[in-house]
Amino acid sequence: MKKYNVAVVGATGLVGSTFLKVLKEYDFPIKNLTLFASERSAGKAVEYDGKEYIVQKLEEGCFDGIEIALFSAGGSVSEKWAPEAEKSGAVVIDNSSAWRMVKECALIVPEINLDAFDNARKIVANPNCSTIQSVLPLKPLNDKFGLKRVVYSTYQAVSGSGQKGKNDLIRTLKGEEPEFYPYNISQTCIPHIDVFTDNGYTKEEIKMVNETRKILNMPDLKVSATCVRVPVLNAHAVSIMVELDKPFTLEEVREAFASQPGIIVVDDPANLKYPVSTIANGNDGVYVGRIRRDLSCDNGILFYAVSDNIRKGAAANAVQIAEALIKADKI
Ligand SMILES: NC(=O)c1ccc[n+]([C@@H]2O[C@H](COP(=O)([O-])OP(=O)(O)OC[C@H]3O[C@@H](n4cnc5c(N)ncnc54)[C@H](OP(=O)(O)O)[C@@H]3O)[C@@H](O)[C@H]2O)c1
């Protein structure tokens, strides 16, 4: 099997270190591995598969010979350096929001739209974490019944803010003052993720709307979102209301979810079986449960989806994109 020269940009971060874990777990075909982070970490040793790698800083020519570059170092780093990696001939898979809505770049959840890569630039965008776990269950519903309207309400873990978010929860749980979130996250949910825009929505909410439309290739789909930070260390949850075009039975919906690769149905409330955050911690499933009819409209369905935002919501989805492109002979 062919092996590849792989770079991880942001290798010392929460997503970057999970990239390394997932690459190892997936036995990814690596020939040479190069790790990048900021100047602060340059020279630091990071372990991968029993060997030590020295973290480097980004500089001109640093992507020469790299074939696959996994980026998770924030939007401004991606804006500047992803085109450099692309110019050097690498396929870039970027975790920031910098390239997601660029028309020439594909925004991919591999179980849904890998073919979006075909006529796109070689910078592939990885969607927002909450979007990935939401569009996966929407796909089989759309295929079978047609989507008319979608309303998201999220319950997002502090790990979604990176190490600073986790530290703020741990610090405030010990009675110390918050340093990162505007309120004490150990004592409250905060209905505010990313900055507010002129229409009253936050950027995180607008990302969910726009990215859902792009991934499903449904530019006119009616979508709305409310995004909330909750005092949970890891794994996001999303409550999803969908108005469908066609009538359905709950059994048909359960079957549609169960037959979608990537989804695990956990829906037996009588025995206290439904998706809780801890079920998703450390693995790549999107867990779907609490499946029931919406009482407020015809053909409405409600359900709840939970996933590890650092894995399927970021690092694992990106590695799965790379794996799928290799398998399809596109890299
Ligand atoms: N956390 C999530 O759930 C999640 C989900 C999806 C996408 N993302 C995206 O992934 C990216 C990273 O998130 P994270 O949670 O891993 O953040 P993080 O823990 O704060 O890590 C940031 C990483 O970027 C590196 N970095 C910062 N400035 C840099 C620069 N100028 N040049 C090179 N490297 C630089 C840092 O290196 P140093 O250690 O040297 O500072 C570190 O390795 C963000 O774009 C975020 O939006 C995060």
The ligand as an SDF file (V2000), in Angstrom:
LIG
                    3D

 48 52  0  0  0  0  0  0  0  0999 V2000
  -12.1540   22.2290   19.6680 N   0  0  0  0  0  0  0  0  0  0  0  0
  -13.0820   21.8570   18.7940 C   0  0  0  0  0  0  0  0  0  0  0  0
  -14.1330   21.2390   19.0990 O   0  0  0  0  0  0  0  0  0  0  0  0
  -12.9040   22.1620   17.3480 C   0  0  0  0  0  0  0  0  0  0  0  0
  -13.7540   21.5390   16.4670 C   0  0  0  0  0  0  0  0  0  0  0  0
  -13.6370   21.8060   15.1160 C   0  0  0  0  0  0  0  0  0  0  0  0
  -12.6780   22.6730   14.6900 C   0  0  0  0  0  0  0  0  0  0  0  0
  -11.8470   23.2950   15.5690 N   0  0  0  0  0  0  0  0  0  0  0  0
  -10.8720   24.2280   15.0070 C   0  0  0  0  0  0  0  0  0  0  0  0
   -9.5600   23.6750   15.0880 O   0  0  0  0  0  0  0  0  0  0  0  0
   -8.6180   24.7140   15.3040 C   0  0  0  0  0  0  0  0  0  0  0  0
   -7.7950   24.4220   16.5590 C   0  0  0  0  0  0  0  0  0  0  0  0
   -8.6560   24.2310   17.6620 O   0  0  0  0  0  0  0  0  0  0  0  0
   -8.1440   23.5980   19.0440 P   0  0  0  0  0  0  0  0  0  0  0  0
   -9.3600   23.3970   19.8320 O   0  0  0  0  0  0  0  0  0  0  0  0
   -7.2170   22.4560   18.8090 O   0  0  0  0  0  0  0  0  0  0  0  0
   -7.2830   24.8430   19.6460 O   0  0  0  0  0  0  0  0  0  0  0  0
   -6.0330   24.8360   20.6340 P   0  0  0  0  0  0  0  0  0  0  0  0
   -6.0840   23.6920   21.5670 O   0  0  0  0  0  0  0  0  0  0  0  0
   -5.9680   26.2140   21.1680 O   0  0  0  0  0  0  0  0  0  0  0  0
   -4.7370   24.5950   19.6520 O   0  0  0  0  0  0  0  0  0  0  0  0
   -4.2980   25.5390   18.6930 C   0  0  0  0  0  0  0  0  0  0  0  0
   -3.1160   24.9970   17.9150 C   0  0  0  0  0  0  0  0  0  0  0  0
   -2.7380   25.9440   16.9080 O   0  0  0  0  0  0  0  0  0  0  0  0
   -1.3480   26.2840   17.0460 C   0  0  0  0  0  0  0  0  0  0  0  0
   -1.1020   27.6600   16.6180 N   0  0  0  0  0  0  0  0  0  0  0  0
   -1.5870   28.8010   17.1480 C   0  0  0  0  0  0  0  0  0  0  0  0
   -1.0900   29.8780   16.4870 N   0  0  0  0  0  0  0  0  0  0  0  0
   -0.2640   29.3910   15.5320 C   0  0  0  0  0  0  0  0  0  0  0  0
    0.5590   29.9890   14.5550 C   0  0  0  0  0  0  0  0  0  0  0  0
    0.6400   31.3150   14.4060 N   0  0  0  0  0  0  0  0  0  0  0  0
    1.2900   29.1870   13.7330 N   0  0  0  0  0  0  0  0  0  0  0  0
    1.2440   27.8400   13.8640 C   0  0  0  0  0  0  0  0  0  0  0  0
    0.4800   27.2060   14.7910 N   0  0  0  0  0  0  0  0  0  0  0  0
   -0.2580   27.9780   15.6130 C   0  0  0  0  0  0  0  0  0  0  0  0
   -1.0820   26.1090   18.5230 C   0  0  0  0  0  0  0  0  0  0  0  0
    0.3050   25.9860   18.7400 O   0  0  0  0  0  0  0  0  0  0  0  0
    0.9620   26.3670   20.1800 P   0  0  0  0  0  0  0  0  0  0  0  0
    0.7010   25.1940   21.0680 O   0  0  0  0  0  0  0  0  0  0  0  0
    2.4020   26.5100   19.8190 O   0  0  0  0  0  0  0  0  0  0  0  0
    0.3160   27.6210   20.6360 O   0  0  0  0  0  0  0  0  0  0  0  0
   -1.8500   24.8010   18.7750 C   0  0  0  0  0  0  0  0  0  0  0  0
   -1.1100   23.6960   18.2670 O   0  0  0  0  0  0  0  0  0  0  0  0
   -9.4430   26.0090   15.3650 C   0  0  0  0  0  0  0  0  0  0  0  0
   -9.4750   26.5810   14.0620 O   0  0  0  0  0  0  0  0  0  0  0  0
  -10.8070   25.5450   15.7640 C   0  0  0  0  0  0  0  0  0  0  0  0
  -11.8210   26.4050   15.3290 O   0  0  0  0  0  0  0  0  0  0  0  0
  -11.9180   23.0530   16.8980 C   0  0  0  0  0  0  0  0  0  0  0  0
  1  2  1  0
  2  3  2  0
  2  4  1  0
  4  5  1  0
  4 48  2  0
  5  6  2  0
  6  7  1  0
  7  8  2  0
  8  9  1  0
  8 48  1  0
  9 10  1  0
  9 46  1  0
 10 11  1  0
 11 12  1  0
 11 44  1  0
 12 13  1  0
 13 14  1  0
 14 15  2  0
 14 16  1  0
 14 17  1  0
 17 18  1  0
 18 19  2  0
 18 20  1  0
 18 21  1  0
 21 22  1  0
 22 23  1  0
 23 24  1  0
 23 42  1  0
 24 25  1  0
 25 26  1  0
 25 36  1  0
 26 27  1  0
 26 35  1  0
 27 28  2  0
 28 29  1  0
 29 30  1  0
 29 35  2  0
 30 31  1  0
 30 32  2  0
 32 33  1  0
 33 34  2  0
 34 35  1  0
 36 37  1  0
 36 42  1  0
 37 38  1  0
 38 39  2  0
 38 40  1  0
 38 41  1  0
 42 43  1  0
 44 45  1  0
 44 46  1  0
 46 47  1  0
M  CHG  2   8   1  16  -1
M  END
$$$$
